[in-house]
Amino acid sequence: MNRGTSQCNYQEMRKLTPGGVSSPVRAFEPHPIFIKEGKGCMMTDVDGNEYVDLCMAYGPLILGHSHPSVVSVLERQIGKGTVFGAPSPEEKDLIAEISKRVPCAEMVRLVNSGTEATMHSIRLARGYTGKRGIIKMNGGFHGSHDAVLSDSSQPPKKNGILRETASFTHVVEYNSEEQLASVLEKNDDVAAVIMEPVLGNVGVVAPKKDYLENVRKMTREKEVLLIFDEVITGFRLSSGGAQKFYNVIPDICTMGKIMGGGLPAGALAGRKDIMQNLAPEGPVYQAGTFSGNPMTAAAGTAALREMTEERYTALNKMSSELISSVSDSLEDNRISAALNAAGSMFQIFFDVSAVNNGTDAQKCNRGKYTDLFRRMLDSGVYMPPAALEVNFMSTEHRLKLQKLSEEFDKNLRCIV
């Protein structure tokens, strides 16, 4: 494929922004691909090359690119106004849709991103409990603010995070009740456990049987709030997210991605007695000029209403068919790899037999994944560039299932 225009764009961008990208995960050698258009499960780059998209903007596009229902409400809303700095009917409608679907969402506060949602949820947990510490999972990602990029067990680095901030963040392995119980037992100053119910930033790592139930039991016994970061899994695994899918209800959850219909979005939701501590009703401050803006709210409401229970069933079934095909290709070609999946999310971990936590994921052969990524890219399939990211399916991939199966089979044969 000729990608000369993408290369020229990248050279210009490197002069304008660090690394030539606005988010590190978009960077790869020799240069990222610049996209000009997306439709359904397809993307077209600035050189005219077409790709089946398995990255799907890292999760938001469960309906695919430019879904007609989302496009039509945006066209109507843009003529009425893009932001008001005041409540709107669209904002109310989105909050109502979230509350109707998400089990823990007795009250909802809209924000602008997943990072904002987790940042405010931690502040809310500290304000509500009067405690300072948090526990997160090794390999779990909760945005790019200091509290969740920290680790009390690590020496200070030149990363701009204060040692004092890091001292309040404790890290344990996902799927290990023993490690969590040990930290909770030794520390009575923990406000919250914040965790992705399914790890989604070291590839895909699903919970072992009864793990989430045991986490819920331990946090309740220790009077520690449980925060499910559902920025990825919210409205992805089911209409009510992972908490509905696994039937484990947290005290607070955070959301983003899908709930914005393809526009920037975030939310935190939870028990009424906790949420009422947010300003202006309570003392925990949170604010944002673009929070609940009518464009995002209209797009998000349209996207959520499109995703009926029947569509989730069909999406997960379709995803399972592709995952089964990839599994067969790995087995037929005698490739050592773990293939992890949850609903319409999956990832391949080369040269490891099983991945149950962040440490396991780090052991995979990233070079082999990069080889597969480049071969698939040249075959017209855009996977996430990094080995510890996630492949996402959309409702529109049904049109390209055969091509995806064939390309995985063809390119996996070349992985040594």
C-alpha positions as CSV (number, residue, x, y, z in Angstrom):
1,M,0.0,0.0,0.0
2,N,1.1,3.5,-0.8
3,R,1.1,5.6,2.4
4,G,3.1,8.6,1.3
5,T,0.5,11.2,2.4
6,S,0.3,9.7,5.9
7,Q,4.1,9.8,6.1
8,C,4.1,13.5,5.1
9,N,1.4,14.3,7.6
10,Y,3.3,12.6,10.3
11,Q,6.5,14.5,9.5
12,E,4.6,17.8,9.8
13,M,2.9,16.7,13.0
14,R,6.2,15.8,14.7
15,K,7.2,19.5,14.4
16,L,3.9,20.5,16.0
17,T,3.2,18.0,18.9
18,P,5.3,15.6,20.9
19,G,5.8,12.3,19.1
20,G,3.5,13.5,16.3
21,V,0.4,12.2,18.0
22,S,-2.2,13.5,20.4
23,S,-2.2,10.2,22.4
24,P,0.7,7.8,22.8
25,V,-1.2,4.7,21.8
26,R,-1.6,6.0,18.3
27,A,2.1,6.0,17.6
28,F,3.9,3.1,15.8
29,E,6.8,2.7,13.5
30,P,7.6,3.8,10.8
31,H,4.6,6.2,11.2
32,P,0.9,6.1,12.1
33,I,-1.8,6.0,9.5
34,F,-3.8,9.2,9.1
35,I,-7.5,8.5,8.7
36,K,-9.8,10.7,6.6
37,E,-13.1,8.8,6.8
38,G,-14.9,5.9,8.6
39,K,-18.1,4.1,7.6
40,G,-19.5,1.0,9.3
41,C,-16.6,-1.2,10.2
42,M,-14.3,0.4,7.5
43,M,-11.8,3.2,7.6
44,T,-10.1,5.0,4.7
45,D,-6.8,6.7,5.1
46,V,-5.5,9.9,3.5
47,D,-3.9,7.9,0.7
48,G,-7.2,6.1,-0.2
49,N,-6.3,2.8,1.4
50,E,-9.2,1.0,3.0
51,Y,-9.1,-1.1,6.3
52,V,-11.5,-3.3,8.3
53,D,-11.2,-1.5,11.6
54,L,-10.7,-3.8,14.7
55,C,-9.5,-0.9,16.9
56,M,-12.8,1.0,16.6
57,A,-11.3,4.1,18.3
58,Y,-10.3,1.9,21.3
59,G,-13.9,1.0,22.1
60,P,-16.5,3.7,21.6
61,L,-17.9,2.7,18.2
62,I,-20.0,-0.3,19.1
63,L,-22.3,0.7,16.2
64,G,-19.5,1.3,13.8
65,H,-18.4,4.5,12.2
66,S,-21.0,7.2,11.2
67,H,-24.1,5.2,12.2
68,P,-27.1,6.8,10.6
69,S,-29.0,7.2,13.9
70,V,-26.1,9.0,15.5
71,V,-25.4,11.2,12.4
72,S,-29.0,12.3,12.1
73,V,-29.4,13.5,15.7
74,L,-26.0,15.3,15.4
75,E,-27.2,17.1,12.3
76,R,-30.3,18.2,14.0
77,Q,-28.6,19.3,17.2
78,I,-25.8,21.3,15.6
79,G,-28.4,23.6,14.2
80,K,-29.9,24.2,17.6
81,G,-26.6,24.7,19.5
82,T,-23.4,22.8,20.4
83,V,-23.0,23.9,24.0
84,F,-25.1,26.1,26.4
85,G,-23.4,26.1,29.8
86,A,-26.8,25.3,31.1
87,P,-28.9,22.1,31.5
88,S,-30.7,20.8,28.4
89,P,-33.3,18.2,27.6
90,E,-30.6,16.2,25.8
91,E,-28.5,16.0,28.9
92,K,-31.6,14.8,30.9
93,D,-32.3,12.2,28.3
94,L,-28.8,10.7,28.4
95,I,-28.8,10.6,32.2
96,A,-32.1,8.9,32.2
97,E,-30.9,6.3,29.7
98,I,-27.8,5.5,31.8
99,S,-29.9,5.3,35.0
100,K,-32.3,2.9,33.3
101,R,-29.6,0.5,32.2
102,V,-26.8,0.6,34.9
103,P,-27.7,-1.3,38.1
104,C,-25.7,0.9,40.5
105,A,-26.7,4.2,38.9
106,E,-29.1,5.7,41.4
107,M,-27.7,9.1,40.4
108,V,-25.4,10.1,37.5
109,R,-23.0,13.0,36.9
110,L,-21.9,13.7,33.4
111,V,-18.3,14.7,32.7
112,N,-16.1,14.9,29.6
113,S,-13.8,11.9,29.6
114,G,-13.0,8.6,31.3
115,T,-10.0,10.3,33.0
116,E,-12.3,12.9,34.5
117,A,-14.8,10.3,35.7
118,T,-12.2,8.3,37.6
119,M,-10.5,11.3,39.0
120,H,-13.8,12.7,40.4
121,S,-14.9,9.2,41.6
122,I,-11.7,8.9,43.7
123,R,-12.2,12.4,45.1
124,L,-15.8,11.5,45.9
125,A,-14.8,8.3,47.6
126,R,-12.3,10.1,49.8
127,G,-14.8,12.8,50.6
128,Y,-17.5,10.3,51.5
129,T,-15.3,8.0,53.6
130,G,-12.8,10.5,55.1
131,K,-10.0,8.1,54.1
132,R,-7.1,8.7,51.8
133,G,-5.8,5.6,50.2
134,I,-6.9,3.7,47.1
135,I,-6.2,0.2,45.8
136,K,-5.9,-0.5,42.1
137,M,-5.0,-3.5,40.0
138,N,-1.6,-4.1,38.4
139,G,-2.2,-3.5,34.7
140,G,-5.5,-1.6,35.3
141,F,-5.7,1.8,33.6
142,H,-7.9,4.6,34.9
143,G,-6.9,7.6,32.9
144,S,-3.9,9.9,33.1
145,H,-4.2,11.6,36.5
146,D,-1.6,11.3,39.3
147,A,-3.5,9.1,41.7
148,V,-3.9,6.3,39.2
149,L,-0.5,6.5,37.6
150,S,1.1,6.1,41.0
151,D,2.4,3.1,42.9
152,S,3.4,3.3,46.6
153,S,5.8,0.4,46.2
154,Q,7.9,2.1,43.4
155,P,10.7,4.6,43.8
156,P,10.0,8.1,42.7
157,K,10.5,8.8,39.0
158,K,10.9,11.9,36.9
159,N,7.3,11.6,35.7
160,G,5.9,14.7,37.4
161,I,4.1,12.7,40.1
162,L,4.8,13.6,43.7
163,R,6.1,10.9,46.1
164,E,3.4,12.0,48.6
165,T,0.7,11.3,46.0
166,A,2.1,7.9,45.1
167,S,2.2,6.9,48.8
168,F,-1.6,6.6,48.9
169,T,-1.9,4.3,45.9
170,H,-1.6,0.6,46.6
171,V,-1.3,-2.0,43.7
172,V,-2.4,-5.6,43.8
173,E,-2.7,-8.3,41.2
174,Y,-6.1,-8.7,39.4
175,N,-7.7,-12.1,40.1
176,S,-5.9,-12.4,43.5
177,E,-8.2,-12.3,46.4
178,E,-5.3,-13.0,48.7
179,Q,-3.3,-9.9,47.7
180,L,-6.3,-7.6,48.1
181,A,-7.2,-9.1,51.5
182,S,-3.7,-8.6,52.7
183,V,-3.6,-4.9,51.8
184,L,-7.0,-4.3,53.2
185,E,-6.1,-6.1,56.5
186,K,-2.9,-4.0,56.9
187,N,-4.3,-0.6,56.0
188,D,-7.4,1.0,57.6
189,D,-7.0,4.2,55.6
190,V,-8.3,2.9,52.2
191,A,-11.2,4.9,50.8
192,A,-11.8,2.7,47.7
193,V,-10.8,-0.1,45.5
194,I,-10.9,1.1,41.9
195,M,-10.8,-1.6,39.2
196,E,-11.8,-2.5,35.7
197,P,-14.1,-5.5,36.2
198,V,-12.5,-6.9,33.0
199,L,-8.9,-5.6,32.5
200,G,-8.9,-3.8,29.2
201,N,-5.5,-2.0,29.0
202,V,-3.2,-5.1,29.1
203,G,-5.2,-6.8,26.4
204,V,-8.3,-8.5,27.7
205,V,-8.2,-10.3,31.1
206,A,-11.6,-11.6,32.4
207,P,-12.3,-12.3,36.1
208,K,-11.9,-15.9,37.4
209,K,-15.0,-17.6,38.8
210,D,-16.3,-15.8,41.9
211,Y,-13.5,-13.2,41.9
212,L,-15.7,-10.1,41.5
213,E,-18.1,-11.5,44.1
214,N,-15.3,-12.0,46.6
215,V,-14.0,-8.5,46.0
216,R,-17.4,-7.1,46.6
217,K,-17.7,-9.0,49.8
218,M,-14.3,-8.0,51.1
219,T,-14.8,-4.3,50.4
220,R,-18.2,-4.3,52.0
221,E,-16.8,-6.0,55.2
222,K,-14.0,-3.4,55.4
223,E,-16.3,-0.5,54.7
224,V,-14.3,0.4,51.6
225,L,-16.1,1.7,48.5
226,L,-15.9,-0.4,45.4
227,I,-15.5,1.6,42.1
228,F,-15.9,-0.3,38.9
229,D,-14.1,1.5,36.1
230,E,-16.5,0.7,33.2
231,V,-15.1,3.2,30.7
232,I,-14.4,0.3,28.4
233,T,-16.9,-2.4,29.6
234,G,-19.8,0.0,30.2
235,F,-22.4,-0.7,27.5
236,R,-19.9,-3.0,25.8
237,L,-20.5,-6.4,27.5
238,S,-24.2,-5.8,28.1
239,S,-26.8,-3.0,28.2
240,G,-25.8,-2.5,31.9
241,G,-22.1,-3.1,31.5
242,A,-19.9,-5.6,33.3
243,Q,-21.8,-5.2,36.6
244,K,-25.0,-6.4,34.9
245,F,-23.1,-9.1,32.9
246,Y,-21.5,-10.5,36.1
247,N,-24.3,-9.5,38.5
248,V,-21.9,-7.7,40.9
249,I,-23.0,-4.2,41.8
250,P,-20.3,-1.6,42.9
251,D,-20.9,1.5,45.0
252,I,-19.7,3.8,42.2
253,C,-18.9,3.2,38.5
254,T,-17.3,5.3,35.9
255,M,-18.2,5.3,32.2
256,G,-17.0,6.8,28.9
257,K,-16.5,5.7,25.3
258,I,-19.8,4.1,24.1
259,M,-22.0,6.4,26.1
260,G,-20.8,9.3,24.0
261,G,-21.9,7.9,20.6
262,G,-18.4,8.6,19.2
263,L,-18.0,12.1,20.9
264,P,-15.9,12.8,24.0
265,A,-17.9,11.7,27.1
266,G,-17.6,10.5,30.6
267,A,-19.8,9.9,33.6
268,L,-19.7,8.7,37.2
269,A,-22.7,7.1,38.8
270,G,-23.6,5.3,42.0
271,R,-25.6,5.1,45.2
272,K,-27.6,8.2,46.0
273,D,-26.2,8.7,49.5
274,I,-22.7,8.8,48.0
275,M,-23.5,10.8,44.9
276,Q,-25.2,13.5,46.9
277,N,-21.8,14.5,48.3
278,L,-21.0,16.2,44.9
279,A,-21.4,19.9,44.6
280,P,-23.6,21.8,44.6
281,E,-25.5,19.4,46.9
282,G,-22.4,18.4,48.9
283,P,-18.9,19.5,49.7
284,V,-17.0,17.4,47.0
285,Y,-16.3,19.8,44.1
286,Q,-16.6,18.8,40.5
287,A,-17.4,21.0,37.5
288,G,-16.8,21.2,33.7
289,T,-17.8,23.7,31.0
290,F,-18.6,21.0,28.4
291,S,-20.0,18.4,30.9
292,G,-23.3,17.1,29.5
293,N,-23.1,19.2,26.4
294,P,-26.1,18.6,24.0
295,M,-24.0,17.2,21.1
296,T,-22.5,14.4,23.1
297,A,-25.8,13.8,25.0
298,A,-27.8,13.5,21.8
299,A,-25.3,11.2,20.2
300,G,-24.9,9.1,23.3
301,T,-28.7,8.7,23.8
302,A,-29.1,7.7,20.2
303,A,-26.3,5.1,20.4
304,L,-27.6,3.5,23.7
305,R,-31.2,3.3,22.3
306,E,-29.9,1.4,19.2
307,M,-28.2,-1.2,21.4
308,T,-31.1,-3.4,22.3
309,E,-30.7,-6.7,24.2
310,E,-31.1,-8.5,20.8
311,R,-28.2,-6.5,19.3
312,Y,-26.0,-7.4,22.2
313,T,-26.8,-11.1,21.8
314,A,-26.1,-10.9,18.1
315,L,-22.8,-8.9,18.6
316,N,-21.5,-11.3,21.2
317,K,-22.4,-14.3,19.0
318,M,-20.7,-12.8,16.0
319,S,-17.6,-12.0,18.0
320,S,-17.5,-15.5,19.4
321,E,-17.5,-16.8,15.8
322,L,-14.5,-14.8,14.9
323,I,-12.6,-15.6,18.1
324,S,-13.3,-19.3,17.5
325,S,-11.9,-19.0,14.0
326,V,-8.7,-17.2,15.3
327,S,-8.3,-19.9,18.0
328,D,-8.5,-22.6,15.3
329,S,-5.9,-20.8,13.3
330,L,-3.5,-20.6,16.3
331,E,-4.0,-24.3,16.9
332,D,-3.7,-25.4,13.3
333,N,-0.4,-23.4,12.9
334,R,0.9,-24.7,16.3
335,I,1.4,-21.2,17.6
336,S,1.9,-20.8,21.3
337,A,-0.5,-18.1,22.5
338,A,-3.3,-17.2,24.9
339,L,-6.4,-15.9,23.2
340,N,-8.4,-13.9,25.8
341,A,-11.9,-12.6,25.2
342,A,-14.9,-11.1,26.9
343,G,-18.0,-10.4,24.8
344,S,-17.0,-8.4,21.8
345,M,-13.4,-7.7,23.1
346,F,-10.4,-10.0,22.4
347,Q,-6.6,-10.1,22.2
348,I,-3.8,-12.5,21.3
349,F,-0.9,-13.0,23.7
350,F,2.0,-14.7,22.0
351,D,4.3,-17.2,23.7
352,V,2.4,-17.4,27.0
353,S,0.0,-20.2,28.0
354,A,-2.4,-18.2,30.1
355,V,-3.0,-14.6,31.1
356,N,-4.9,-14.0,34.3
357,N,-3.4,-10.7,35.5
358,G,-1.2,-7.8,34.6
359,T,2.1,-9.6,35.3
360,D,1.1,-12.5,33.0
361,A,0.2,-10.1,30.2
362,Q,3.6,-8.4,30.4
363,K,5.3,-11.7,29.6
364,C,3.9,-12.0,26.1
365,N,6.0,-11.7,23.0
366,R,5.3,-8.2,21.8
367,G,7.5,-8.5,18.8
368,K,5.3,-11.3,17.4
369,Y,2.2,-9.1,17.9
370,T,3.9,-6.2,16.1
371,D,4.7,-8.6,13.2
372,L,1.0,-9.7,13.1
373,F,-0.1,-6.0,13.3
374,R,2.0,-5.0,10.3
375,R,1.0,-8.0,8.2
376,M,-2.7,-7.4,8.9
377,L,-2.3,-3.7,8.2
378,D,-0.8,-4.5,4.8
379,S,-3.8,-6.9,4.3
380,G,-6.3,-4.2,5.0
381,V,-7.1,-4.9,8.6
382,Y,-6.4,-2.2,11.2
383,M,-5.7,-3.8,14.6
384,P,-4.7,-1.8,17.7
385,P,-0.9,-1.1,17.2
386,A,0.2,-2.1,20.7
387,A,0.3,-5.7,22.0
388,L,-1.4,-4.8,25.3
389,E,-4.5,-3.1,23.8
390,V,-7.8,-4.6,22.7
391,N,-9.5,-5.7,19.5
392,F,-13.1,-4.5,19.4
393,M,-16.0,-5.7,17.3
394,S,-19.0,-3.6,16.3
395,T,-22.4,-4.5,15.1
396,E,-21.2,-3.7,11.5
397,H,-18.5,-6.3,11.4
398,R,-20.9,-9.0,10.3
399,L,-20.2,-7.9,6.7
400,K,-16.5,-8.6,7.0
401,L,-16.4,-11.8,9.2
402,Q,-15.2,-14.0,6.4
403,K,-12.4,-11.6,5.4
404,L,-11.3,-11.2,9.0
405,S,-11.1,-15.0,9.4
406,E,-9.2,-15.5,6.2
407,E,-6.7,-12.7,7.0
408,F,-6.0,-13.9,10.5
409,D,-5.4,-17.4,9.2
410,K,-3.2,-16.3,6.3
411,N,-1.1,-13.9,8.4
412,L,-0.8,-16.1,11.5
413,R,0.9,-18.7,9.3
414,C,3.7,-16.3,8.8
415,I,4.3,-15.7,12.6
416,V,7.5,-17.5,13.7
